[in-house]
Every structure is written in structure tokens, then in C-alpha cells.
């Protein structure tokens, strides 16, 4: 049965910025500005009314508070980042001040970001939904729709690439199956070494660390980040090592959040 959870005095949360900054792929905007989606098997709808967050759906109040990282003071983090880098960051944070880093399930994040490689967001979303519907566990009915979880590692490990043909993943089908088998061969601690999985290169590894392990110092570098690091800080786009060193030295423990603010900012500038 669905429930309604109301959170009062919410600051530094914008649903559009949070759900459309590239960290998740299963939330979609409704006509009223709310967002409907699923996280860890819990379908829900979220709406902000002023500083009130209203969540209708499955799960628990504690789950959604953790998922949205509501107990973290993002205003304090923004002040730290502005002090570390006062030239660009204040304007970038003003543009995307409502971004929060979601606390997502590690396995789901691994699957999502393997699928994300060399892909655009609409196609990533379609692939994940088809994968969930074809091979994921049923999560219930919500808002006149049947919802399904991302398939477990056990399920994917039991498949062959031809079993995923209808999902239209391309070469990523082999990566998912091999990664699922590797995942099952590891213990919980060694699974956090996400760079060892098939199909997980440096960029995808950084995304999984930031969005699946909530390691806020991870600094994913994709074509957009290369562009912004060139535009704002003068780096050659091929100088990934220099970008990494800069992010570590200047942004430190909050490099990942700085990346999200900058990423959202440059995309707004180039719309």
C-alpha cells in the first residue's frame, strides 16, 4: 500500500536539477512539475511545494530521507566550495543550487552506468526500462503503471547475450552479463573496487563511485567536463590528469559535487 511522506523546511533541493543532472535515469517529470520514478524497487511521486517535500508511494520515510541525502547540509558544502574557488563556483552553484547527490543502490548504479557508455540520456532511459521490464522483479502498480526493478546480478548472470537482444543494448549486453558473474564471485567489500568490472573504464568508475558509493570526492570526466574545464579553467581537453589533479587540490572532498554544479552550469549556458 502506498503512503504519503511530508518533509518540512527542505532547503537546497530542486527536483529537476537533482533528477536531470545525469546521476539517475528512472525519474520523469509530470505536467505539474512533480517527478515519478522508482528507486531500489520503490515507485513514488515527489513534489515540492515551497519548502515542503511531498512523497507519495512505496518505501519508508527513512528510506527517502537517506535516498535524497536530506540530512546533509548542502549550504555548508556550497560555502566551502565558494571559499576554495571564488571565481566560477559561486555562479555555478547559484545555477544548480538544488542538486543533491542521491544515495543509490550500488548494483543498480553499476548497471545504469555500464549502459550509459557512449549513449544519450533518452536512449539510456529506454534501455534501462526495457531491461527492467524484461528481466527485473515486479515492484508493484503505481499511477496506472506496472513497475519493475533493475535485474539482480543473479538474474543477469544466468543470461546469454541473445537473451538481451530485445533490450537493444548493443555491445553492452556482454558487459552486463560478465560484470554480473564477476559481481557474484566477489564479497561485499571487494565489490566496491568497481574499476575491476568488465566495461567499467575510468569515467564510468568515477560515476559509480560518486553516485553508487556516495564518494563525494570522485570527479567523473566526460566530454562535457572536458569542455567546462577548458572554458572555465584553461585546461586542454586531453589533459585529464591535470583536471584530476586540479579537482583534488582545489575541490578536495567535495570534488564530485563541484563537478555536478559545473556540469549543470555549462549545460545551462549552452542550451
Buried (B, 14 or more C-beta within 10 A) or exposed (E): EBEEBEBEEBEBBBBBBBBBBBBBBBBEBEEEEBBBBBBBBBBBBBBBEEEEBBBBBBBEEEBBBBBBBBEBEBEEBBEBBBEBBEEBBBEBBEBBBBBBBBBBBBBBBBBBBBBBBEBEEEEBBBBBBBBBBBBBEEBBEBEEEEBBBBBBBEBBBBBEBEBBEEBEBBEBBBBBBBBBBBBEEBEEEEBBEBEEBBBBEEBBBBBBBBBBBBBBBBBBBBEBBBBBBBBBBEBEBEBBEBBBEBBEEBBBEBBBBBBBBBBBBBBEEEE
